[in-house]
């Protein structure tokens, strides 16, 4: 029979023991209820790969994750992304999942009919990269003239996960398990626009709208100089 990881773990509510944590949304990291649950499904996915159970549904994340190599993740997202697999053996299996010292573990127990001396290895190969962009946003609560990196960027990537099979130390096969595409994550720089000088604020906001680094830096320097001069005049 087929098992859905999402169905086994939901609902993602406080009543069911979940809290808010980081998840991907529209190219950024935001806190959502049950965020981080994909670390559980990805760990299970790796156990399934090594047990060679039949995986019927698996999706990569929209962006790269840090806890497994590209292609070895399994995203969970409401009703749109799930990890599903089938017991394709002739006997029952038992899936054990637990946490020890802050780490997630999965064991899959069953009758192993694979020939002795058979060893598996899974290798992630990067097949392409996409450079991340830089996005400038206005910080209404930040003093005019300040520029702060609020989100670090990450390049996108395409990857192939390969499965190698060895018998008595010799490679006997190589096959592609999946092909994954990860979108880049923009670097976000917050530009301060908080000031009592309406003209300076308007100038910096107009520069931000261009998304051109040189234009923004020029407007920021001009605004800083204008505000400083006004403060000096007021203090005389």
Secondary structure, 3 states (H helix, E strand, C coil): CEEEHHHHHCCCCHHHCCCEEEEEECCEEEEEECCCCHHHHHHHHHHHHHHCCEEEECCCCCCCCCCCCCCCCCCCECCCECCEEECCCCCCCEEEEEEECCEEEEEEECCCCCCCCEEEEEEEEEEEEECCCEEEEEEEEEECCCEEEEECCECEEEEEEEEEEEECCEEEEEEEEEEEEECCECEEEEEEEECCCHHHHHHHHHHHHHCCHHHHHHHHHHHHHHHHHHHHHHHC
